Amino acid sequence: MTLLSSILGFSAFGFGARCFQLGLQKRPIFDAPSGHLISTAAFGVLGYGAFYADKKQTALLAEKKKVLLERREKENLEWQATKGQGHAV
């Protein structure tokens, strides 16, 4: 997911949430546009943060996977060496 689509998606959700809120209160939906702007901007900032949180978590998971694969390979080599010594005796 790109940065722009994250920001726009969260902003659209914020706009929709604001419209739903006003609809529940039976108030005119487009009466006060400043509330829509604030809601859209706040959710856009959340989208920005979510994008970079996802990017950071993906990098951390890739690093962890690399470490685990290296450890597994090392353990497999040790097991093969131990298995070979058991048959030689």
PDB file of N, CA, C and O in Angstrom:
ATOM      1  N   MET A   1       0.850  -1.164   0.000  1.00  0.00           N
ATOM      2  CA  MET A   1       0.000   0.000   0.000  1.00  0.00           C
ATOM      3  C   MET A   1       0.899   1.233   0.000  1.00  0.00           C
ATOM      4  O   MET A   1       1.880   1.297   0.742  1.00  0.00           O
ATOM      5  N   THR A   2       0.567   2.179  -0.812  1.00  0.00           N
ATOM      6  CA  THR A   2       1.391   3.374  -0.904  1.00  0.00           C
ATOM      7  C   THR A   2       0.980   4.395   0.153  1.00  0.00           C
ATOM      8  O   THR A   2      -0.093   4.311   0.750  1.00  0.00           O
ATOM      9  N   LEU A   3       1.852   5.337   0.358  1.00  0.00           N
ATOM     10  CA  LEU A   3       1.601   6.384   1.347  1.00  0.00           C
ATOM     11  C   LEU A   3       0.357   7.188   0.979  1.00  0.00           C
ATOM     12  O   LEU A   3      -0.479   7.472   1.836  1.00  0.00           O
ATOM     13  N   LEU A   4       0.240   7.548  -0.277  1.00  0.00           N
ATOM     14  CA  LEU A   4      -0.899   8.358  -0.714  1.00  0.00           C
ATOM     15  C   LEU A   4      -2.217   7.611  -0.526  1.00  0.00           C
ATOM     16  O   LEU A   4      -3.201   8.195  -0.071  1.00  0.00           O
ATOM     17  N   SER A   5      -2.244   6.340  -0.870  1.00  0.00           N
ATOM     18  CA  SER A   5      -3.494   5.590  -0.714  1.00  0.00           C
ATOM     19  C   SER A   5      -3.842   5.388   0.758  1.00  0.00           C
ATOM     20  O   SER A   5      -5.022   5.343   1.107  1.00  0.00           O
ATOM     21  N   SER A   6      -2.840   5.264   1.626  1.00  0.00           N
ATOM     22  CA  SER A   6      -3.117   5.154   3.061  1.00  0.00           C
ATOM     23  C   SER A   6      -3.733   6.440   3.590  1.00  0.00           C
ATOM     24  O   SER A   6      -4.734   6.407   4.306  1.00  0.00           O
ATOM     25  N   ILE A   7      -3.144   7.555   3.243  1.00  0.00           N
ATOM     26  CA  ILE A   7      -3.653   8.846   3.718  1.00  0.00           C
ATOM     27  C   ILE A   7      -5.053   9.108   3.164  1.00  0.00           C
ATOM     28  O   ILE A   7      -5.951   9.501   3.909  1.00  0.00           O
ATOM     29  N   LEU A   8      -5.244   8.892   1.862  1.00  0.00           N
ATOM     30  CA  LEU A   8      -6.554   9.148   1.259  1.00  0.00           C
ATOM     31  C   LEU A   8      -7.617   8.185   1.777  1.00  0.00           C
ATOM     32  O   LEU A   8      -8.764   8.582   1.984  1.00  0.00           O
ATOM     33  N   GLY A   9      -7.249   6.933   1.986  1.00  0.00           N
ATOM     34  CA  GLY A   9      -8.201   5.960   2.499  1.00  0.00           C
ATOM     35  C   GLY A   9      -8.656   6.296   3.912  1.00  0.00           C
ATOM     36  O   GLY A   9      -9.851   6.259   4.207  1.00  0.00           O
ATOM     37  N   PHE A  10      -7.718   6.622   4.778  1.00  0.00           N
ATOM     38  CA  PHE A  10      -8.069   6.993   6.145  1.00  0.00           C
ATOM     39  C   PHE A  10      -8.849   8.307   6.161  1.00  0.00           C
ATOM     40  O   PHE A  10      -9.777   8.466   6.955  1.00  0.00           O
ATOM     41  N   SER A  11      -8.481   9.243   5.293  1.00  0.00           N
ATOM     42  CA  SER A  11      -9.206  10.513   5.220  1.00  0.00           C
ATOM     43  C   SER A  11     -10.647  10.297   4.775  1.00  0.00           C
ATOM     44  O   SER A  11     -11.567  10.910   5.316  1.00  0.00           O
ATOM     45  N   ALA A  12     -10.836   9.439   3.805  1.00  0.00           N
ATOM     46  CA  ALA A  12     -12.194   9.147   3.335  1.00  0.00           C
ATOM     47  C   ALA A  12     -13.009   8.491   4.447  1.00  0.00           C
ATOM     48  O   ALA A  12     -14.193   8.781   4.615  1.00  0.00           O
ATOM     49  N   PHE A  13     -12.365   7.605   5.203  1.00  0.00           N
ATOM     50  CA  PHE A  13     -13.069   6.987   6.328  1.00  0.00           C
ATOM     51  C   PHE A  13     -13.451   8.038   7.366  1.00  0.00           C
ATOM     52  O   PHE A  13     -14.552   7.996   7.915  1.00  0.00           O
ATOM     53  N   GLY A  14     -12.549   8.979   7.638  1.00  0.00           N
ATOM     54  CA  GLY A  14     -12.842  10.052   8.589  1.00  0.00           C
ATOM     55  C   GLY A  14     -13.994  10.923   8.130  1.00  0.00           C
ATOM     56  O   GLY A  14     -14.846  11.309   8.930  1.00  0.00           O
ATOM     57  N   PHE A  15     -14.021  11.230   6.847  1.00  0.00           N
ATOM     58  CA  PHE A  15     -15.121  12.020   6.294  1.00  0.00           C
ATOM     59  C   PHE A  15     -16.442  11.265   6.427  1.00  0.00           C
ATOM     60  O   PHE A  15     -17.463  11.834   6.815  1.00  0.00           O
ATOM     61  N   GLY A  16     -16.402   9.974   6.099  1.00  0.00           N
ATOM     62  CA  GLY A  16     -17.605   9.159   6.218  1.00  0.00           C
ATOM     63  C   GLY A  16     -18.073   9.026   7.659  1.00  0.00           C
ATOM     64  O   GLY A  16     -19.274   9.047   7.931  1.00  0.00           O
ATOM     65  N   ALA A  17     -17.122   8.887   8.588  1.00  0.00           N
ATOM     66  CA  ALA A  17     -17.473   8.785  10.004  1.00  0.00           C
ATOM     67  C   ALA A  17     -18.131  10.077  10.489  1.00  0.00           C
ATOM     68  O   ALA A  17     -19.084  10.035  11.268  1.00  0.00           O
ATOM     69  N   ARG A  18     -17.632  11.206  10.038  1.00  0.00           N
ATOM     70  CA  ARG A  18     -18.211  12.495  10.423  1.00  0.00           C
ATOM     71  C   ARG A  18     -19.630  12.633   9.862  1.00  0.00           C
ATOM     72  O   ARG A  18     -20.532  13.097  10.561  1.00  0.00           O
ATOM     73  N   CYS A  19     -19.826  12.235   8.612  1.00  0.00           N
ATOM     74  CA  CYS A  19     -21.158  12.299   8.017  1.00  0.00           C
ATOM     75  C   CYS A  19     -22.113  11.363   8.750  1.00  0.00           C
ATOM     76  O   CYS A  19     -23.269  11.717   8.986  1.00  0.00           O
ATOM     77  N   PHE A  20     -21.640  10.176   9.111  1.00  0.00           N
ATOM     78  CA  PHE A  20     -22.476   9.224   9.850  1.00  0.00           C
ATOM     79  C   PHE A  20     -22.837   9.783  11.221  1.00  0.00           C
ATOM     80  O   PHE A  20     -23.973   9.650  11.677  1.00  0.00           O
ATOM     81  N   GLN A  21     -21.855  10.412  11.877  1.00  0.00           N
ATOM     82  CA  GLN A  21     -22.104  11.013  13.192  1.00  0.00           C
ATOM     83  C   GLN A  21     -23.209  12.068  13.100  1.00  0.00           C
ATOM     84  O   GLN A  21     -24.139  12.073  13.906  1.00  0.00           O
ATOM     85  N   LEU A  22     -23.100  12.947  12.127  1.00  0.00           N
ATOM     86  CA  LEU A  22     -24.115  13.993  11.977  1.00  0.00           C
ATOM     87  C   LEU A  22     -25.469  13.410  11.581  1.00  0.00           C
ATOM     88  O   LEU A  22     -26.510  13.927  11.987  1.00  0.00           O
ATOM     89  N   GLY A  23     -25.459  12.338  10.793  1.00  0.00           N
ATOM     90  CA  GLY A  23     -26.705  11.692  10.421  1.00  0.00           C
ATOM     91  C   GLY A  23     -27.405  11.081  11.624  1.00  0.00           C
ATOM     92  O   GLY A  23     -28.629  11.146  11.743  1.00  0.00           O
ATOM     93  N   LEU A  24     -26.612  10.484  12.521  1.00  0.00           N
ATOM     94  CA  LEU A  24     -27.204   9.916  13.742  1.00  0.00           C
ATOM     95  C   LEU A  24     -27.815  10.995  14.631  1.00  0.00           C
ATOM     96  O   LEU A  24     -28.821  10.772  15.306  1.00  0.00           O
ATOM     97  N   GLN A  25     -27.196  12.151  14.617  1.00  0.00           N
ATOM     98  CA  GLN A  25     -27.696  13.262  15.428  1.00  0.00           C
ATOM     99  C   GLN A  25     -28.818  14.027  14.731  1.00  0.00           C
ATOM    100  O   GLN A  25     -29.380  14.973  15.284  1.00  0.00           O
ATOM    101  N   LYS A  26     -29.133  13.602  13.509  1.00  0.00           N
ATOM    102  CA  LYS A  26     -30.172  14.252  12.687  1.00  0.00           C
ATOM    103  C   LYS A  26     -29.889  15.743  12.481  1.00  0.00           C
ATOM    104  O   LYS A  26     -30.782  16.588  12.530  1.00  0.00           O
ATOM    105  N   ARG A  27     -28.608  16.023  12.248  1.00  0.00           N
ATOM    106  CA  ARG A  27     -28.189  17.393  11.929  1.00  0.00           C
ATOM    107  C   ARG A  27     -27.873  17.463  10.439  1.00  0.00           C
ATOM    108  O   ARG A  27     -27.594  16.431   9.829  1.00  0.00           O
ATOM    109  N   PRO A  28     -27.908  18.638   9.842  1.00  0.00           N
ATOM    110  CA  PRO A  28     -27.542  18.760   8.424  1.00  0.00           C
ATOM    111  C   PRO A  28     -26.090  18.313   8.200  1.00  0.00           C
ATOM    112  O   PRO A  28     -25.177  18.758   8.895  1.00  0.00           O
ATOM    113  N   ILE A  29     -25.904  17.445   7.238  1.00  0.00           N
ATOM    114  CA  ILE A  29     -24.584  16.831   7.047  1.00  0.00           C
ATOM    115  C   ILE A  29     -23.544  17.848   6.596  1.00  0.00           C
ATOM    116  O   ILE A  29     -22.409  17.809   7.073  1.00  0.00           O
ATOM    117  N   PHE A  30     -23.892  18.743   5.704  1.00  0.00           N
ATOM    118  CA  PHE A  30     -22.912  19.691   5.175  1.00  0.00           C
ATOM    119  C   PHE A  30     -23.106  21.101   5.729  1.00  0.00           C
ATOM    120  O   PHE A  30     -22.812  22.083   5.047  1.00  0.00           O
ATOM    121  N   ASP A  31     -23.593  21.203   6.949  1.00  0.00           N
ATOM    122  CA  ASP A  31     -23.851  22.504   7.554  1.00  0.00           C
ATOM    123  C   ASP A  31     -22.558  23.174   8.018  1.00  0.00           C
ATOM    124  O   ASP A  31     -22.362  24.364   7.772  1.00  0.00           O
ATOM    125  N   ALA A  32     -21.673  22.430   8.685  1.00  0.00           N
ATOM    126  CA  ALA A  32     -20.423  22.998   9.216  1.00  0.00           C
ATOM    127  C   ALA A  32     -19.234  22.256   8.603  1.00  0.00           C
ATOM    128  O   ALA A  32     -18.841  21.206   9.112  1.00  0.00           O
ATOM    129  N   PRO A  33     -18.659  22.777   7.528  1.00  0.00           N
ATOM    130  CA  PRO A  33     -17.567  22.066   6.851  1.00  0.00           C
ATOM    131  C   PRO A  33     -16.272  22.009   7.673  1.00  0.00           C
ATOM    132  O   PRO A  33     -15.405  21.183   7.385  1.00  0.00           O
ATOM    133  N   SER A  34     -16.125  22.860   8.678  1.00  0.00           N
ATOM    134  CA  SER A  34     -14.887  22.826   9.458  1.00  0.00           C
ATOM    135  C   SER A  34     -14.753  21.503  10.223  1.00  0.00           C
ATOM    136  O   SER A  34     -13.643  20.996  10.385  1.00  0.00           O
ATOM    137  N   GLY A  35     -15.853  20.950  10.686  1.00  0.00           N
ATOM    138  CA  GLY A  35     -15.813  19.652  11.370  1.00  0.00           C
ATOM    139  C   GLY A  35     -15.365  18.548  10.435  1.00  0.00           C
ATOM    140  O   GLY A  35     -14.628  17.645  10.830  1.00  0.00           O
ATOM    141  N   HIS A  36     -15.820  18.627   9.182  1.00  0.00           N
ATOM    142  CA  HIS A  36     -15.400  17.642   8.188  1.00  0.00           C
ATOM    143  C   HIS A  36     -13.900  17.766   7.912  1.00  0.00           C
ATOM    144  O   HIS A  36     -13.202  16.760   7.787  1.00  0.00           O
ATOM    145  N   LEU A  37     -13.420  18.985   7.820  1.00  0.00           N
ATOM    146  CA  LEU A  37     -11.990  19.186   7.556  1.00  0.00           C
ATOM    147  C   LEU A  37     -11.135  18.662   8.705  1.00  0.00           C
ATOM    148  O   LEU A  37     -10.104  18.029   8.482  1.00  0.00           O
ATOM    149  N   ILE A  38     -11.565  18.927   9.921  1.00  0.00           N
ATOM    150  CA  ILE A  38     -10.809  18.460  11.082  1.00  0.00           C
ATOM    151  C   ILE A  38     -10.802  16.936  11.137  1.00  0.00           C
ATOM    152  O   ILE A  38      -9.758  16.324  11.365  1.00  0.00           O
ATOM    153  N   SER A  39     -11.955  16.331  10.931  1.00  0.00           N
ATOM    154  CA  SER A  39     -12.062  14.868  10.956  1.00  0.00           C
ATOM    155  C   SER A  39     -11.232  14.243   9.831  1.00  0.00           C
ATOM    156  O   SER A  39     -10.526  13.258  10.050  1.00  0.00           O
ATOM    157  N   THR A  40     -11.317  14.807   8.647  1.00  0.00           N
ATOM    158  CA  THR A  40     -10.560  14.287   7.508  1.00  0.00           C
ATOM    159  C   THR A  40      -9.058  14.421   7.751  1.00  0.00           C
ATOM    160  O   THR A  40      -8.301  13.492   7.469  1.00  0.00           O
ATOM    161  N   ALA A  41      -8.626  15.560   8.266  1.00  0.00           N
ATOM    162  CA  ALA A  41      -7.205  15.768   8.532  1.00  0.00           C
ATOM    163  C   ALA A  41      -6.705  14.841   9.641  1.00  0.00           C
ATOM    164  O   ALA A  41      -5.608  14.291   9.538  1.00  0.00           O
ATOM    165  N   ALA A  42      -7.497  14.665  10.693  1.00  0.00           N
ATOM    166  CA  ALA A  42      -7.078  13.800  11.800  1.00  0.00           C
ATOM    167  C   ALA A  42      -6.929  12.350  11.331  1.00  0.00           C
ATOM    168  O   ALA A  42      -5.954  11.683  11.677  1.00  0.00           O
ATOM    169  N   PHE A  43      -7.875  11.872  10.557  1.00  0.00           N
ATOM    170  CA  PHE A  43      -7.774  10.503  10.054  1.00  0.00           C
ATOM    171  C   PHE A  43      -6.666  10.378   9.010  1.00  0.00           C
ATOM    172  O   PHE A  43      -6.067   9.311   8.882  1.00  0.00           O
ATOM    173  N   GLY A  44      -6.382  11.440   8.266  1.00  0.00           N
ATOM    174  CA  GLY A  44      -5.256  11.420   7.333  1.00  0.00           C
ATOM    175  C   GLY A  44      -3.935  11.277   8.061  1.00  0.00           C
ATOM    176  O   GLY A  44      -3.041  10.566   7.601  1.00  0.00           O
ATOM    177  N   VAL A  45      -3.807  11.949   9.195  1.00  0.00           N
ATOM    178  CA  VAL A  45      -2.594  11.813  10.014  1.00  0.00           C
ATOM    179  C   VAL A  45      -2.486  10.381  10.547  1.00  0.00           C
ATOM    180  O   VAL A  45      -1.392   9.821  10.605  1.00  0.00           O
ATOM    181  N   LEU A  46      -3.614   9.794  10.934  1.00  0.00           N
ATOM    182  CA  LEU A  46      -3.598   8.393  11.372  1.00  0.00           C
ATOM    183  C   LEU A  46      -3.149   7.470  10.236  1.00  0.00           C
ATOM    184  O   LEU A  46      -2.403   6.519  10.467  1.00  0.00           O
ATOM    185  N   GLY A  47      -3.595   7.745   9.029  1.00  0.00           N
ATOM    186  CA  GLY A  47      -3.174   6.963   7.869  1.00  0.00           C
ATOM    187  C   GLY A  47      -1.682   7.085   7.612  1.00  0.00           C
ATOM    188  O   GLY A  47      -1.018   6.109   7.264  1.00  0.00           O
ATOM    189  N   TYR A  48      -1.163   8.292   7.787  1.00  0.00           N
ATOM    190  CA  TYR A  48       0.279   8.521   7.630  1.00  0.00           C
ATOM    191  C   TYR A  48       1.057   7.692   8.652  1.00  0.00           C
ATOM    192  O   TYR A  48       2.046   7.037   8.319  1.00  0.00           O
ATOM    193  N   GLY A  49       0.596   7.732   9.889  1.00  0.00           N
ATOM    194  CA  GLY A  49       1.261   6.954  10.943  1.00  0.00           C
ATOM    195  C   GLY A  49       1.132   5.464  10.721  1.00  0.00           C
ATOM    196  O   GLY A  49       2.078   4.717  10.969  1.00  0.00           O
ATOM    197  N   ALA A  50      -0.026   5.018  10.258  1.00  0.00           N
ATOM    198  CA  ALA A  50      -0.238   3.593  10.008  1.00  0.00           C
ATOM    199  C   ALA A  50       0.680   3.094   8.890  1.00  0.00           C
ATOM    200  O   ALA A  50       1.187   1.974   8.954  1.00  0.00           O
ATOM    201  N   PHE A  51       0.890   3.917   7.879  1.00  0.00           N
ATOM    202  CA  PHE A  51       1.772   3.517   6.783  1.00  0.00           C
ATOM    203  C   PHE A  51       3.189   3.270   7.285  1.00  0.00           C
ATOM    204  O   PHE A  51       3.790   2.243   6.968  1.00  0.00           O
ATOM    205  N   TYR A  52       3.726   4.209   8.068  1.00  0.00           N
ATOM    206  CA  TYR A  52       5.093   4.054   8.544  1.00  0.00           C
ATOM    207  C   TYR A  52       5.206   2.987   9.630  1.00  0.00           C
ATOM    208  O   TYR A  52       6.258   2.361   9.762  1.00  0.00           O
ATOM    209  N   ALA A  53       4.157   2.768  10.403  1.00  0.00           N
ATOM    210  CA  ALA A  53       4.165   1.678  11.384  1.00  0.00           C
ATOM    211  C   ALA A  53       4.210   0.337  10.653  1.00  0.00           C
ATOM    212  O   ALA A  53       4.938  -0.568  11.059  1.00  0.00           O
ATOM    213  N   ASP A  54       3.442   0.210   9.588  1.00  0.00           N
ATOM    214  CA  ASP A  54       3.443  -1.019   8.799  1.00  0.00           C
ATOM    215  C   ASP A  54       4.805  -1.253   8.158  1.00  0.00           C
ATOM    216  O   ASP A  54       5.306  -2.377   8.132  1.00  0.00           O
ATOM    217  N   LYS A  55       5.393  -0.191   7.647  1.00  0.00           N
ATOM    218  CA  LYS A  55       6.709  -0.296   7.010  1.00  0.00           C
ATOM    219  C   LYS A  55       7.771  -0.745   8.026  1.00  0.00           C
ATOM    220  O   LYS A  55       8.610  -1.593   7.722  1.00  0.00           O
ATOM    221  N   LYS A  56       7.725  -0.173   9.222  1.00  0.00           N
ATOM    222  CA  LYS A  56       8.683  -0.521  10.266  1.00  0.00           C
ATOM    223  C   LYS A  56       8.481  -1.968  10.723  1.00  0.00           C
ATOM    224  O   LYS A  56       9.453  -2.701  10.909  1.00  0.00           O
ATOM    225  N   GLN A  57       7.230  -2.379  10.901  1.00  0.00           N
ATOM    226  CA  GLN A  57       6.948  -3.743  11.338  1.00  0.00           C
ATOM    227  C   GLN A  57       7.362  -4.758  10.287  1.00  0.00           C
ATOM    228  O   GLN A  57       7.850  -5.835  10.629  1.00  0.00           O
ATOM    229  N   THR A  58       7.175  -4.435   9.015  1.00  0.00           N
ATOM    230  CA  THR A  58       7.588  -5.335   7.944  1.00  0.00           C
ATOM    231  C   THR A  58       9.104  -5.516   7.953  1.00  0.00           C
ATOM    232  O   THR A  58       9.596  -6.627   7.762  1.00  0.00           O
ATOM    233  N   ALA A  59       9.840  -4.438   8.173  1.00  0.00           N
ATOM    234  CA  ALA A  59      11.297  -4.529   8.236  1.00  0.00           C
ATOM    235  C   ALA A  59      11.741  -5.348   9.442  1.00  0.00           C
ATOM    236  O   ALA A  59      12.663  -6.156   9.332  1.00  0.00           O
ATOM    237  N   LEU A  60      11.103  -5.151  10.586  1.00  0.00           N
ATOM    238  CA  LEU A  60      11.448  -5.924  11.780  1.00  0.00           C
ATOM    239  C   LEU A  60      11.145  -7.407  11.594  1.00  0.00           C
ATOM    240  O   LEU A  60      11.924  -8.259  12.022  1.00  0.00           O
ATOM    241  N   LEU A  61      10.018  -7.718  10.957  1.00  0.00           N
ATOM    242  CA  LEU A  61       9.679  -9.116  10.706  1.00  0.00           C
ATOM    243  C   LEU A  61      10.648  -9.764   9.723  1.00  0.00           C
ATOM    244  O   LEU A  61      11.006 -10.931   9.884  1.00  0.00           O
ATOM    245  N   ALA A  62      11.074  -9.022   8.713  1.00  0.00           N
ATOM    246  CA  ALA A  62      12.045  -9.561   7.754  1.00  0.00           C
ATOM    247  C   ALA A  62      13.369  -9.850   8.443  1.00  0.00           C
ATOM    248  O   ALA A  62      13.995 -10.874   8.171  1.00  0.00           O
ATOM    249  N   GLU A  63      13.802  -8.965   9.328  1.00  0.00           N
ATOM    250  CA  GLU A  63      15.051  -9.177  10.064  1.00  0.00           C
ATOM    251  C   GLU A  63      14.930 -10.391  10.981  1.00  0.00           C
ATOM    252  O   GLU A  63      15.851 -11.202  11.066  1.00  0.00           O
ATOM    253  N   LYS A  64      13.797 -10.514  11.663  1.00  0.00           N
ATOM    254  CA  LYS A  64      13.575 -11.647  12.561  1.00  0.00           C
ATOM    255  C   LYS A  64      13.545 -12.953  11.779  1.00  0.00           C
ATOM    256  O   LYS A  64      14.088 -13.959  12.236  1.00  0.00           O
ATOM    257  N   LYS A  65      12.920 -12.948  10.610  1.00  0.00           N
ATOM    258  CA  LYS A  65      12.875 -14.143   9.777  1.00  0.00           C
ATOM    259  C   LYS A  65      14.275 -14.540   9.328  1.00  0.00           C
ATOM    260  O   LYS A  65      14.613 -15.724   9.305  1.00  0.00           O
ATOM    261  N   LYS A  66      15.081 -13.556   8.974  1.00  0.00           N
ATOM    262  CA  LYS A  66      16.456 -13.827   8.553  1.00  0.00           C
ATOM    263  C   LYS A  66      17.248 -14.477   9.684  1.00  0.00           C
ATOM    264  O   LYS A  66      17.977 -15.443   9.459  1.00  0.00           O
ATOM    265  N   VAL A  67      17.106 -13.948  10.900  1.00  0.00           N
ATOM    266  CA  VAL A  67      17.811 -14.510  12.055  1.00  0.00           C
ATOM    267  C   VAL A  67      17.341 -15.936  12.329  1.00  0.00           C
ATOM    268  O   VAL A  67      18.158 -16.817  12.595  1.00  0.00           O
ATOM    269  N   LEU A  68      16.034 -16.167  12.267  1.00  0.00           N
ATOM    270  CA  LEU A  68      15.503 -17.501  12.536  1.00  0.00           C
ATOM    271  C   LEU A  68      15.946 -18.513  11.476  1.00  0.00           C
ATOM    272  O   LEU A  68      16.254 -19.658  11.806  1.00  0.00           O
ATOM    273  N   LEU A  69      15.979 -18.103  10.219  1.00  0.00           N
ATOM    274  CA  LEU A  69      16.449 -19.008   9.165  1.00  0.00           C
ATOM    275  C   LEU A  69      17.925 -19.336   9.320  1.00  0.00           C
ATOM    276  O   LEU A  69      18.334 -20.473   9.088  1.00  0.00           O
ATOM    277  N   GLU A  70      18.732 -18.348   9.712  1.00  0.00           N
ATOM    278  CA  GLU A  70      20.151 -18.609   9.954  1.00  0.00           C
ATOM    279  C   GLU A  70      20.336 -19.571  11.123  1.00  0.00           C
ATOM    280  O   GLU A  70      21.166 -20.478  11.067  1.00  0.00           O
ATOM    281  N   ARG A  71      19.560 -19.363  12.177  1.00  0.00           N
ATOM    282  CA  ARG A  71      19.644 -20.243  13.350  1.00  0.00           C
ATOM    283  C   ARG A  71      19.202 -21.663  12.985  1.00  0.00           C
ATOM    284  O   ARG A  71      19.826 -22.632  13.418  1.00  0.00           O
ATOM    285  N   ARG A  72      18.143 -21.792  12.202  1.00  0.00           N
ATOM    286  CA  ARG A  72      17.665 -23.112  11.781  1.00  0.00           C
ATOM    287  C   ARG A  72      18.714 -23.821  10.939  1.00  0.00           C
ATOM    288  O   ARG A  72      18.942 -25.018  11.111  1.00  0.00           O
ATOM    289  N   GLU A  73      19.351 -23.095  10.034  1.00  0.00           N
ATOM    290  CA  GLU A  73      20.397 -23.693   9.188  1.00  0.00           C
ATOM    291  C   GLU A  73      21.567 -24.178  10.043  1.00  0.00           C
ATOM    292  O   GLU A  73      22.107 -25.260   9.810  1.00  0.00           O
ATOM    293  N   LYS A  74      21.950 -23.382  11.021  1.00  0.00           N
ATOM    294  CA  LYS A  74      23.046 -23.753  11.916  1.00  0.00           C
ATOM    295  C   LYS A  74      22.682 -25.015  12.707  1.00  0.00           C
ATOM    296  O   LYS A  74      23.501 -25.922  12.849  1.00  0.00           O
ATOM    297  N   GLU A  75      21.447 -25.063  13.219  1.00  0.00           N
ATOM    298  CA  GLU A  75      21.012 -26.237  13.974  1.00  0.00           C
ATOM    299  C   GLU A  75      20.937 -27.470  13.087  1.00  0.00           C
ATOM    300  O   GLU A  75      21.259 -28.566  13.546  1.00  0.00           O
ATOM    301  N   ASN A  76      20.523 -27.329  11.836  1.00  0.00           N
ATOM    302  CA  ASN A  76      20.486 -28.454  10.904  1.00  0.00           C
ATOM    303  C   ASN A  76      21.885 -28.979  10.620  1.00  0.00           C
ATOM    304  O   ASN A  76      22.091 -30.190  10.544  1.00  0.00           O
ATOM    305  N   LEU A  77      22.844 -28.077  10.463  1.00  0.00           N
ATOM    306  CA  LEU A  77      24.220 -28.510  10.236  1.00  0.00           C
ATOM    307  C   LEU A  77      24.778 -29.238  11.454  1.00  0.00           C
ATOM    308  O   LEU A  77      25.464 -30.250  11.314  1.00  0.00           O
ATOM    309  N   GLU A  78      24.485 -28.721  12.655  1.00  0.00           N
ATOM    310  CA  GLU A  78      24.937 -29.395  13.877  1.00  0.00           C
ATOM    311  C   GLU A  78      24.282 -30.762  14.015  1.00  0.00           C
ATOM    312  O   GLU A  78      24.936 -31.716  14.436  1.00  0.00           O
ATOM    313  N   TRP A  79      23.010 -30.874  13.671  1.00  0.00           N
ATOM    314  CA  TRP A  79      22.317 -32.144  13.778  1.00  0.00           C
ATOM    315  C   TRP A  79      22.877 -33.152  12.783  1.00  0.00           C
ATOM    316  O   TRP A  79      23.030 -34.332  13.099  1.00  0.00           O
ATOM    317  N   GLN A  80      23.186 -32.670  11.561  1.00  0.00           N
ATOM    318  CA  GLN A  80      23.781 -33.563  10.549  1.00  0.00           C
ATOM    319  C   GLN A  80      25.149 -34.058  11.025  1.00  0.00           C
ATOM    320  O   GLN A  80      25.487 -35.227  10.839  1.00  0.00           O
ATOM    321  N   ALA A  81      25.940 -33.162  11.642  1.00  0.00           N
ATOM    322  CA  ALA A  81      27.256 -33.553  12.141  1.00  0.00           C
ATOM    323  C   ALA A  81      27.115 -34.574  13.269  1.00  0.00           C
ATOM    324  O   ALA A  81      27.867 -35.547  13.319  1.00  0.00           O
ATOM    325  N   THR A  82      26.166 -34.362  14.167  1.00  0.00           N
ATOM    326  CA  THR A  82      25.932 -35.293  15.280  1.00  0.00           C
ATOM    327  C   THR A  82      25.406 -36.622  14.767  1.00  0.00           C
ATOM    328  O   THR A  82      25.799 -37.671  15.276  1.00  0.00           O
ATOM    329  N   LYS A  83      24.555 -36.606  13.801  1.00  0.00           N
ATOM    330  CA  LYS A  83      23.987 -37.822  13.214  1.00  0.00           C
ATOM    331  C   LYS A  83      25.086 -38.638  12.544  1.00  0.00           C
ATOM    332  O   LYS A  83      25.090 -39.866  12.634  1.00  0.00           O
ATOM    333  N   GLY A  84      26.013 -37.968  11.876  1.00  0.00           N
ATOM    334  CA  GLY A  84      27.124 -38.657  11.225  1.00  0.00           C
ATOM    335  C   GLY A  84      28.072 -39.278  12.233  1.00  0.00           C
ATOM    336  O   GLY A  84      28.616 -40.350  11.970  1.00  0.00           O
ATOM    337  N   GLN A  85      28.288 -38.648  13.372  1.00  0.00           N
ATOM    338  CA  GLN A  85      29.185 -39.203  14.393  1.00  0.00           C
ATOM    339  C   GLN A  85      28.569 -40.420  15.059  1.00  0.00           C
ATOM    340  O   GLN A  85      29.297 -41.345  15.420  1.00  0.00           O
ATOM    341  N   GLY A  86      27.277 -40.452  15.233  1.00  0.00           N
ATOM    342  CA  GLY A  86      26.594 -41.583  15.884  1.00  0.00           C
ATOM    343  C   GLY A  86      26.728 -42.845  15.063  1.00  0.00           C
ATOM    344  O   GLY A  86      26.837 -43.924  15.645  1.00  0.00           O
ATOM    345  N   HIS A  87      26.725 -42.772  13.774  1.00  0.00           N
ATOM    346  CA  HIS A  87      26.855 -43.955  12.915  1.00  0.00           C
ATOM    347  C   HIS A  87      28.304 -44.412  12.779  1.00  0.00           C
ATOM    348  O   HIS A  87      28.567 -45.587  12.521  1.00  0.00           O
ATOM    349  N   ALA A  88      29.221 -43.504  12.949  1.00  0.00           N
ATOM    350  CA  ALA A  88      30.651 -43.861  12.806  1.00  0.00           C
ATOM    351  C   ALA A  88      31.135 -44.700  13.967  1.00  0.00           C
ATOM    352  O   ALA A  88      32.106 -45.437  13.799  1.00  0.00           O
ATOM    353  N   VAL A  89      30.528 -44.636  15.115  1.00  0.00           N
ATOM    354  CA  VAL A  89      30.994 -45.361  16.303  1.00  0.00           C
ATOM    355  C   VAL A  89      30.589 -46.768  16.257  1.00  0.00           C
ATOM    356  O   VAL A  89      30.895 -47.529  17.175  1.00  0.00           O
TER     357      VAL A  89
END
